[in-house]
Amino acid sequence: MVAGLIPCRSNDPELWFAEQTAQVELAKAMCRECPLRTGCLEGAVERQEPWGVWGGEVFVEGRIVAIKRGRGRPRKEASATPAA
């Protein structure tokens, strides 16, 4: 298999462990084109990868999450509670 077809081997590996949402989404998009995606994801689930993008999914603390939240405080609208 040609290394150029495997995005995590032909691009900066740090991209798959980025903190910025845009970079994480770029890594996920690259994974969608990878011929090893299914096996990569299955292996990551089995190993309970602590973090990073594996098989096109984001792992945080060994679990797949829909969106990786960046460091720092949550946005006001995300943490606001309705007035009683």
GROMACS elastic network, one bead per residue, 0.5 to 0.9 nm:
[ bonds ]
;  ai    aj funct       b0    kb
    1     4     6  0.86481   500
    1     5     6  0.75395   500
    1     6     6  0.85428   500
    2     5     6  0.56634   500
    2     6     6  0.74113   500
    3     6     6  0.53315   500
    3     7     6  0.78488   500
    3     9     6  0.62473   500
    3    10     6  0.62345   500
    4     7     6  0.66446   500
    4     9     6  0.73396   500
    4    10     6  0.54293   500
    4    11     6  0.87208   500
    5     9     6  0.84687   500
    5    10     6  0.77553   500
    5    33     6  0.81922   500
    5    34     6  0.64367   500
    5    35     6  0.73710   500
    6     9     6  0.55804   500
    6    10     6  0.63708   500
    6    11     6  0.87227   500
    6    30     6  0.87876   500
    6    31     6  0.81377   500
    6    33     6  0.84483   500
    6    34     6  0.56287   500
    6    35     6  0.72411   500
    6    36     6  0.74425   500
    7    10     6  0.51852   500
    7    11     6  0.58396   500
    7    12     6  0.88295   500
    7    13     6  0.89053   500
    7    27     6  0.82566   500
    7    30     6  0.61207   500
    7    31     6  0.66827   500
    7    33     6  0.82271   500
    7    34     6  0.66631   500
    8    11     6  0.55888   500
    8    12     6  0.70865   500
    8    13     6  0.57670   500
    8    15     6  0.82200   500
    8    16     6  0.73080   500
    8    27     6  0.81502   500
    8    30     6  0.82683   500
    8    31     6  0.79291   500
    8    34     6  0.89727   500
    9    12     6  0.77188   500
    9    13     6  0.70339   500
   10    13     6  0.82741   500
   11    14     6  0.86372   500
   11    15     6  0.78401   500
   12    15     6  0.57832   500
   12    16     6  0.81268   500
   13    16     6  0.58433   500
   13    17     6  0.74761   500
   14    17     6  0.52246   500
   14    18     6  0.61092   500
   15    18     6  0.51310   500
   15    19     6  0.87960   500
   15    23     6  0.61852   500
   15    24     6  0.67971   500
   15    26     6  0.80189   500
   15    27     6  0.61727   500
   15    52     6  0.88709   500
   15    53     6  0.85927   500
   16    23     6  0.79480   500
   16    24     6  0.64992   500
   16    26     6  0.87811   500
   16    27     6  0.56467   500
   16    28     6  0.80818   500
   16    52     6  0.55317   500
   16    53     6  0.50289   500
   16    54     6  0.76486   500
   16    58     6  0.89479   500
   17    23     6  0.88182   500
   17    24     6  0.74060   500
   17    27     6  0.88321   500
   17    51     6  0.71745   500
   17    53     6  0.65545   500
   18    21     6  0.77747   500
   18    22     6  0.89417   500
   18    23     6  0.61351   500
   18    24     6  0.58930   500
   18    27     6  0.88254   500
   18    52     6  0.74696   500
   18    53     6  0.87747   500
   19    22     6  0.88266   500
   19    23     6  0.75165   500
   19    24     6  0.71534   500
   19    68     6  0.80995   500
   19    69     6  0.83238   500
   19    70     6  0.59952   500
   19    71     6  0.74327   500
   20    23     6  0.54833   500
   20    24     6  0.63669   500
   20    25     6  0.87740   500
   20    68     6  0.86353   500
   20    69     6  0.85796   500
   20    70     6  0.63258   500
   20    71     6  0.87493   500
   21    24     6  0.50528   500
   21    25     6  0.61023   500
   21    26     6  0.85734   500
   21    67     6  0.80542   500
   21    68     6  0.67541   500
   21    69     6  0.73611   500
   21    70     6  0.68062   500
   22    25     6  0.51552   500
   22    26     6  0.62182   500
   22    27     6  0.87770   500
   23    27     6  0.62841   500
   23    28     6  0.86643   500
   24    27     6  0.51531   500
   24    28     6  0.62745   500
   24    29     6  0.86855   500
   24    52     6  0.83027   500
   24    53     6  0.71342   500
   24    58     6  0.78836   500
   24    67     6  0.89823   500
   24    68     6  0.78205   500
   25    28     6  0.50116   500
   25    29     6  0.61577   500
   25    30     6  0.86387   500
   25    67     6  0.88551   500
   26    29     6  0.50798   500
   26    30     6  0.62303   500
   26    31     6  0.86725   500
   27    30     6  0.51051   500
   27    31     6  0.62502   500
   27    32     6  0.88768   500
   27    53     6  0.68071   500
   27    54     6  0.89785   500
   27    56     6  0.73508   500
   28    31     6  0.50962   500
   28    32     6  0.65414   500
   28    53     6  0.65294   500
   28    54     6  0.80251   500
   28    55     6  0.77075   500
   28    57     6  0.63799   500
   28    58     6  0.77243   500
   29    32     6  0.52899   500
   29    33     6  0.73238   500
   29    56     6  0.69298   500
   30    33     6  0.57047   500
   30    34     6  0.69194   500
   30    56     6  0.76765   500
   31    34     6  0.50502   500
   31    35     6  0.85120   500
   31    36     6  0.85065   500
   31    37     6  0.62929   500
   31    53     6  0.84522   500
   31    54     6  0.78048   500
   31    55     6  0.59273   500
   31    57     6  0.84935   500
   32    35     6  0.83997   500
   32    37     6  0.69324   500
   32    55     6  0.76240   500
   32    56     6  0.59044   500
   33    36     6  0.88953   500
   33    37     6  0.78734   500
   34    37     6  0.54025   500
   34    38     6  0.88535   500
   34    55     6  0.82565   500
   34    56     6  0.89062   500
   35    38     6  0.78560   500
   35    39     6  0.89936   500
   36    39     6  0.56605   500
   36    40     6  0.60148   500
   36    41     6  0.86541   500
   36    55     6  0.76742   500
   37    40     6  0.51075   500
   37    41     6  0.61203   500
   37    42     6  0.86016   500
   37    54     6  0.78734   500
   37    56     6  0.68767   500
   38    41     6  0.52683   500
   38    42     6  0.61812   500
   38    43     6  0.86123   500
   38    55     6  0.61925   500
   38    56     6  0.88904   500
   39    42     6  0.50661   500
   39    43     6  0.60435   500
   39    44     6  0.85040   500
   39    55     6  0.74738   500
   40    43     6  0.52378   500
   40    44     6  0.61765   500
   40    45     6  0.87049   500
   40    54     6  0.61696   500
   40    56     6  0.87234   500
   41    44     6  0.50928   500
   41    45     6  0.61900   500
   41    46     6  0.85752   500
   41    54     6  0.55311   500
   41    56     6  0.73092   500
   41    57     6  0.73769   500
   42    45     6  0.52333   500
   42    46     6  0.61833   500
   42    47     6  0.86427   500
   42    54     6  0.89746   500
   42    55     6  0.78397   500
   43    46     6  0.50515   500
   43    47     6  0.60657   500
   43    48     6  0.83051   500
   43    49     6  0.86308   500
   43    54     6  0.87179   500
   43    55     6  0.88694   500
   44    47     6  0.51020   500
   44    48     6  0.57356   500
   44    49     6  0.52636   500
   44    50     6  0.89348   500
   44    54     6  0.63276   500
   44    55     6  0.78072   500
   44    59     6  0.85184   500
   44    62     6  0.84532   500
   45    49     6  0.66729   500
   45    54     6  0.88423   500
   45    59     6  0.88298   500
   45    62     6  0.75810   500
   45    63     6  0.76929   500
   45    64     6  0.81753   500
   46    49     6  0.80010   500
   47    50     6  0.86139   500
   47    62     6  0.80665   500
   48    51     6  0.87390   500
   48    59     6  0.83334   500
   48    61     6  0.79122   500
   48    63     6  0.67949   500
   49    52     6  0.76104   500
   49    54     6  0.83206   500
   49    59     6  0.66164   500
   49    60     6  0.79054   500
   49    61     6  0.73168   500
   49    63     6  0.76211   500
   50    59     6  0.64005   500
   50    60     6  0.57376   500
   50    63     6  0.74738   500
   51    54     6  0.86221   500
   51    58     6  0.71897   500
   51    61     6  0.59336   500
   51    62     6  0.64662   500
   51    63     6  0.81566   500
   51    64     6  0.89371   500
   52    57     6  0.82675   500
   52    58     6  0.57967   500
   52    59     6  0.53442   500
   52    60     6  0.70033   500
   53    56     6  0.60741   500
   53    57     6  0.54101   500
   53    59     6  0.61621   500
   54    57     6  0.54453   500
   54    58     6  0.65046   500
   54    59     6  0.72470   500
   55    58     6  0.84611   500
   57    64     6  0.64068   500
   57    65     6  0.74801   500
   57    66     6  0.77699   500
   58    63     6  0.80513   500
   58    64     6  0.55010   500
   58    65     6  0.56641   500
   58    66     6  0.69323   500
   58    67     6  0.71188   500
   58    68     6  0.67848   500
   59    62     6  0.58246   500
   59    63     6  0.51579   500
   59    65     6  0.60064   500
   59    66     6  0.89261   500
   59    68     6  0.81420   500
   60    63     6  0.54118   500
   60    64     6  0.64595   500
   60    65     6  0.66479   500
   60    68     6  0.75296   500
   61    64     6  0.84779   500
   64    67     6  0.89825   500
   65    68     6  0.66606   500
   69    72     6  0.88517   500
   69    74     6  0.81590   500
   70    73     6  0.85786   500
   70    74     6  0.84034   500
   71    74     6  0.83813   500
   73    76     6  0.85489   500
   74    77     6  0.83373   500
   74    78     6  0.63826   500
   74    79     6  0.63964   500
   75    78     6  0.51800   500
   75    79     6  0.64145   500
   75    80     6  0.84989   500
   76    79     6  0.53044   500
   76    80     6  0.57145   500
   77    80     6  0.51987   500
   77    81     6  0.85064   500
   78    81     6  0.86232   500
   80    83     6  0.89918   500
   81    84     6  0.88628   500
